[in-house]
């Protein structure tokens, strides 16, 4: 059910970044089972994609703004 809620409400950049930081810390700390580690890794990949899309969108907006000034 949580995945449905997450899919319905897109993550903001800061929220995705903060969760990604938490995922990385948990993976680095160890102490998780292989299954838990794989789930964390997959979540981290999803979060990284969300962050990348936000940053690419921001870059496109900046490029468009700079092009308009020329």
RAGI-V204860 format. One record per residue. PHI is phi in radians with two decimals (* if undefined). OMEGA is omega in whole degrees, -180 to 180 (999 if undefined). Layout:
phi: <PHI | PHI>
omega: <OMEGA | OMEGA>
//
This chain:
phi: <* | -1.09 | -1.13 | -1.12 | -1.08 | -1.13 | -1.20 | -1.30 | -2.04 | -1.10 | -1.35 | -1.35 | -1.02 | -1.10 | -1.13 | -1.12 | -1.09 | -1.12 | -1.18 | -1.10 | -1.04 | -1.11 | -1.06 | -1.10 | -1.04 | -1.15 | -1.17 | -1.18 | -1.23 | 1.28 | 1.40 | -1.86 | -1.26 | -1.03 | -1.08 | -1.13 | -1.09 | -1.13 | -1.11 | -1.12 | -1.03 | -1.09 | -1.11 | -1.06 | -1.10 | -1.09 | -1.14 | -1.08 | -1.13 | -1.07 | -1.08 | -1.06 | -1.11 | -1.07 | -1.17 | -1.14 | -1.13 | -1.13 | -1.09 | -1.11 | -1.14 | -1.15 | -1.05 | -1.12 | -1.15 | -1.17 | -1.17 | -1.18 | -1.32 | -1.33>
omega: <-180 | -180 | 178 | 178 | -180 | -180 | -179 | -178 | -180 | 179 | 171 | -178 | -176 | 179 | 179 | 180 | -179 | 178 | 178 | 177 | 178 | 179 | -180 | 178 | -180 | 178 | -180 | -179 | -179 | 179 | 178 | 177 | 177 | -180 | 178 | 179 | 179 | 178 | 178 | 179 | 180 | 178 | 178 | 178 | 178 | -179 | 178 | 178 | 178 | 180 | -180 | 179 | 178 | -179 | 177 | 177 | 178 | 179 | 180 | 179 | 178 | 179 | 179 | 180 | 178 | 179 | 179 | -179 | -176 | 999>
//
